[in-house]
Amino acid sequence: MRFLHLHVALCLVGLAAHAAIAADWPQWRGPERDGQAPGAAWPQSLSDLEPSWRVPLGKGYPGPVVTADKVFVVETVDRNTVGVRALARDTGALLWRTTWPGSGSVPFFARANGDWVRSTPAWDGAVLYVGDMSEVVVALDGETGAERWRIDFSDRYDTPVPDFGFASSPLVAGEFLYVQAANSLVKIDKYTGETIWRRLEIDPGIASNGAFSSPVLAILAGTEQLVALNRHALYGVAPDDGRVLWGKPLPHFRGMHILTPLIWGDTIFTSPYRERSYRIDIAAQDGADGALMATAAWTNKSSGNMSSPVVIGDHAYMHLGNSRVECIDLASGQSAWRSERRFGKYWSMVWRDGQILALDSDGVLFLLAANPERFELRDERVVAAQETWGHLAVSGDDLFVRELEAIAAWRWVAGESAAAD
């Protein structure tokens, strides 16, 4: 009986720890990598949103990672150095800083977007997993910033450094780290940095070197799988042994599959750069034990460009290549509405309880109703004088905005978001 009580207590502690991490912003696009922020409803205006603190940084596009008491940010210190800072969540005070040699460059036609760090780290509650432009991933102790291990993927697998730098964001799940690197998908022991398996290898080339998209973990057709979009196709991969469960080639412009795959039931929504949008259905093959197949249910002419959409209910809300916003009915593929107004070249979206916060690359924050009937902009506010290409992070009543050369914290006050209109 005493053992049973101890076992139950340990399970409750584990569940509480998981819930604490999930309530924060531990990785790319939030706890589930889908842009959803847990918590109470937001107000229906931005008038009670106030700045808390702001810290200058080196240039960078990675979104911040937020815990109960810390904010982790990645920066390009100079042409030869990359760094990570841990800041106090309440004040922005520096807790520690770690740097290492790391540089990257992009082709001349992409220089306008800079050659600074891009990948958003992943946090497991104790360790931060950070990737730099040269496809080096480093595991850092969350309390001290001390390095636990590092992997130079290009060196380990004798592959070229990606032409546009390491742009994919690692996924941490259980005891493992999943990284789209070395022109492949790699499963890593998060404690040691050792490779468990490597799959989806492709030959390097201008249209295939590196990855822009980031993997997600999902259950589709009753089977747990990693959903990964490389430069050529969409795949489902078994997490345990790396078996490729299914694959679906998709049209692409120079291999530029950028969006993070979005899950809707047993389907996946995606939209390649300068191409169309697709809903891919995953189902068991008749008469095949455990085998899955991927089928395009519909396609439309909408192009999602670079900004990963959000799925709310039966609709996807997406920032288009023409800088407008569109709502798509996922059942039919039909456009529910498209905004007349154009916004910045990029925006990141976070949603909670029927509302969307969208931060565009011009430093403007928008509050929208997730309304499939019409485009409903409730409020907007300038929150940065610099470009803002890093993904917005939200935890509780706090918002964290990664400006090109700074990190800023904002908070809803006067009753907080629990006092929503």
Secondary structure by P-SEA (a helix, b strand, c coil): caaaaaaaaaaaaaaaaaaaaaacccccccccccccccccccccccccccccbbbbbccccbbbbbcccbbbbbbcccccccccccccccccccccccccccccccccccccccccccbbbbbcccbbbbbccccbbbbbcccccccccccccccccccccccccccbbbbbcccbbbbbcccbbbbcccccccccccccccccccccccccbbbbbbbcccbbbbbbbccccccccccccccccbbbbbbbccccccccccccccccccccccbbbbbbbbbbccccccbbbbbcccccccccccbbbbbcccbbbbbccccbbbbbcccccccccccccccccbbbbbbcccbbbbbccccbbbbbccccccccccccccccccccccbbbbcccbbbbbcccbbbbbbbccccccccc
